[in-house]
């Protein structure tokens, strides 16, 4: 099944290069590429792509505002945001809004294409290095938990699943978690799935937010 993708980036050279990469993939189709957030929202409403890849910084309306506008309206389009290291301040709000991914523009092209596929199937991806920067930056700024007692739903997790939750919150990938806990990567994936289901979370990004909002680290 072909994944229909919209690109939004005000840098024409980057945008055209990314579009060319998309067009080499048999399962990806670029339905439009635009240069600002206003156009992105308009074209998403008109074309109904499966995934929209939005640069965080764009004229008229930035990628974050465009993502919030699209996600608040429903419609099913998944959002992957592109960022650079000096734009971490946008990420927390974007994840709260329901973005399906946050990727560095410096990531290899095949990994960016992979993030589109991850978003299209309903999962989420955030570059581990971005996560590590975010949790260190935002954990100090989050409001303290309203109660010192752990949330009741945390009791649903096994000891191993709680370990997995804390590793996710530290921004570690499945492979990194597997190495630290001396288990197979497939085992980690199974535990991650159980954690998300038991806590009623959509994806591992929400798991990061959950852990920090409840003061688990």
C-alpha positions as CSV (number, residue, x, y, z in Angstrom):
1,X,0.0,0.0,0.0
2,X,1.4,3.4,-1.0
3,X,2.0,5.9,1.8
4,X,0.9,9.4,0.6
5,X,3.3,12.1,1.9
6,X,3.2,15.9,2.1
7,X,6.5,17.8,2.6
8,X,6.7,21.3,4.1
9,X,10.0,23.2,4.4
10,X,10.9,26.7,3.4
11,X,14.4,25.7,2.2
12,X,13.7,24.7,-1.4
13,X,17.0,22.9,-1.9
14,X,16.4,20.6,1.1
15,X,12.7,20.1,0.2
16,X,13.5,19.2,-3.4
17,X,16.2,16.8,-2.3
18,X,13.9,15.1,0.2
19,X,11.2,14.8,-2.5
20,X,13.7,13.2,-4.9
21,X,14.5,10.6,-2.2
22,X,10.8,9.9,-1.6
23,X,10.3,9.4,-5.3
24,X,12.8,6.5,-5.3
25,X,10.7,4.5,-2.9
26,X,8.1,2.2,-4.3
27,X,5.9,2.5,-1.2
28,X,6.0,6.3,-0.8
29,X,4.4,9.0,-2.9
30,X,4.9,12.7,-2.4
31,X,1.5,14.3,-3.1
32,X,2.8,17.9,-2.6
33,X,5.7,20.0,-1.3
34,X,5.1,23.5,0.1
35,X,7.2,26.2,1.6
36,X,5.3,27.3,4.7
37,X,2.9,26.2,7.4
38,X,-0.2,28.0,6.0
39,X,0.2,26.2,2.7
40,X,0.8,22.9,4.6
41,X,-2.4,23.1,6.6
42,X,-4.4,24.0,3.4
43,X,-2.9,21.3,1.3
44,X,-3.3,18.7,4.1
45,X,-7.0,19.5,4.3
46,X,-7.3,19.3,0.5
47,X,-5.2,16.2,-0.3
48,X,-5.6,14.2,2.9
49,X,-2.1,12.7,2.9
50,X,-1.2,9.8,5.3
51,X,1.8,11.6,6.7
52,X,2.9,15.2,6.7
53,X,6.6,16.0,7.2
54,X,6.9,19.6,8.6
55,X,10.0,21.7,9.3
56,X,9.7,23.3,12.7
57,X,10.8,26.8,11.5
58,X,8.8,28.1,8.5
59,X,7.4,31.5,7.6
60,X,3.8,32.6,8.1
61,X,3.0,29.6,10.3
62,X,5.7,27.4,11.8
63,X,5.6,23.6,11.7
64,X,4.6,23.4,15.4
65,X,1.5,25.6,14.9
66,X,0.7,23.8,11.7
67,X,0.9,20.4,13.5
68,X,-1.4,21.6,16.2
69,X,-3.9,22.9,13.7
70,X,-3.9,19.6,11.8
71,X,-4.0,17.3,14.8
72,X,-6.7,19.2,16.6
73,X,-8.9,18.8,13.6
74,X,-8.7,15.0,13.4
75,X,-8.6,13.6,9.9
76,X,-6.0,10.9,10.5
77,X,-2.9,12.6,9.0
78,X,0.2,11.7,11.0
79,X,2.8,14.4,11.6
80,X,6.5,14.0,11.6
81,X,8.4,17.2,12.6
82,X,12.0,18.0,11.5
83,X,14.2,19.9,13.9
84,X,17.8,21.0,14.5
85,X,19.6,21.0,17.9
86,X,18.8,24.6,18.7
87,X,15.0,24.0,18.4
88,X,14.4,21.7,21.3
89,X,12.1,24.2,22.9
90,X,9.3,23.3,20.4
91,X,9.4,19.5,20.9
92,X,7.5,19.0,24.2
93,X,4.5,21.0,23.0
94,X,4.5,19.1,19.7
95,X,4.5,15.7,21.5
96,X,1.7,16.8,23.7
97,X,-0.3,17.8,20.6
98,X,0.1,14.2,19.3
99,X,3.0,14.4,16.7
100,X,4.1,11.0,15.6
101,X,7.8,11.8,15.3
102,X,10.6,14.3,15.8
103,X,13.7,13.8,13.7
104,X,16.9,15.7,13.2
105,X,17.4,17.1,9.8
106,X,20.9,15.7,10.0
107,X,19.6,12.1,10.2
108,X,20.5,9.8,7.2
109,X,17.8,9.9,4.5
110,X,16.9,6.3,4.9
111,X,16.2,6.8,8.6
112,X,14.0,9.8,7.8
113,X,12.1,7.7,5.2
114,X,11.8,5.0,7.9
115,X,10.3,7.5,10.3
116,X,7.5,8.2,7.7
117,X,6.8,4.5,7.5
118,X,6.7,4.3,11.3
119,X,4.2,7.1,11.6
120,X,2.0,5.7,8.8
121,X,1.5,2.5,10.6
122,X,0.4,4.3,13.8
123,X,3.6,4.2,15.8
124,X,5.9,7.0,16.8
125,X,9.6,7.8,16.5
126,X,11.8,10.3,18.2
127,X,15.5,10.5,17.6
128,X,17.1,9.2,20.8
129,X,19.6,12.1,21.0
130,X,16.7,14.5,20.9
131,X,14.9,12.6,23.6
132,X,18.0,12.7,25.9
133,X,18.3,16.5,25.4
134,X,14.6,17.0,26.0
135,X,14.3,15.0,29.2
136,X,17.2,16.8,30.8
137,X,15.9,20.2,29.7
138,X,12.2,19.7,30.5
139,X,12.3,17.6,33.6
140,X,13.4,20.6,35.7
141,X,10.6,22.7,34.2
142,X,7.7,20.3,34.7
143,X,5.3,20.9,37.5
144,X,5.9,18.6,40.5
145,X,3.5,15.7,40.8
146,X,0.3,16.6,42.7
147,X,0.9,13.6,45.1
148,X,4.0,11.9,46.3
149,X,2.2,8.6,45.8
150,X,2.8,6.8,42.5
151,X,-0.1,6.8,40.1
152,X,-2.4,3.8,40.6
153,X,-2.0,2.4,37.1
154,X,1.7,2.0,37.7
155,X,0.9,-1.0,39.9
156,X,-0.3,-2.8,36.7
157,X,3.3,-3.0,35.5
158,X,5.7,-5.9,36.4
159,X,9.1,-5.1,37.8
160,X,10.6,-5.6,34.4
161,X,8.0,-3.4,32.6
162,X,8.7,-0.6,35.1
163,X,12.4,-0.9,34.2
164,X,11.5,-0.7,30.6
165,X,9.4,2.4,31.2
166,X,12.3,4.2,32.9
167,X,14.7,3.3,30.1
168,X,12.2,4.7,27.6
169,X,12.0,7.9,29.6
170,X,15.7,8.2,29.5
171,X,15.5,8.3,25.7
172,X,17.0,4.9,25.0
173,X,16.2,3.0,21.9
174,X,15.0,-0.7,21.9
175,X,18.5,-1.8,21.0
176,X,20.1,0.2,23.8
177,X,17.6,-1.1,26.3
178,X,18.2,-4.7,25.2
179,X,22.0,-4.2,25.7
180,X,21.6,-2.7,29.1
181,X,19.1,-5.3,30.4
182,X,20.8,-8.3,28.7
183,X,17.7,-9.4,26.8
184,X,16.7,-9.7,23.1
185,X,15.4,-6.7,21.2
186,X,12.2,-8.5,20.4
187,X,11.7,-9.1,24.1
188,X,12.1,-5.4,24.7
189,X,9.5,-4.6,22.0
190,X,7.1,-7.0,23.7
191,X,7.6,-5.3,27.0
192,X,7.2,-1.8,25.5
193,X,3.9,-2.9,24.0
194,X,2.7,-4.2,27.4
195,X,3.7,-1.0,29.1
196,X,1.8,1.2,26.6
197,X,-1.3,-1.0,26.8
198,X,-1.4,-1.2,30.6
199,X,-0.9,2.6,31.0
200,X,-3.3,3.5,28.2
201,X,-0.6,5.3,26.3
202,X,-0.5,5.8,22.5
203,X,3.2,5.4,21.9
204,X,6.6,5.6,23.6
205,X,6.6,9.4,23.3
206,X,3.6,9.6,25.6
207,X,5.5,7.2,27.9
208,X,8.3,9.7,28.2
209,X,5.8,12.5,29.1
210,X,4.0,10.1,31.6
211,X,7.3,9.3,33.4
212,X,8.3,12.9,33.8
213,X,4.9,14.2,34.7
214,X,4.6,11.7,37.4
215,X,8.1,12.2,38.8
216,X,9.3,8.7,38.1
217,X,12.8,9.9,37.4
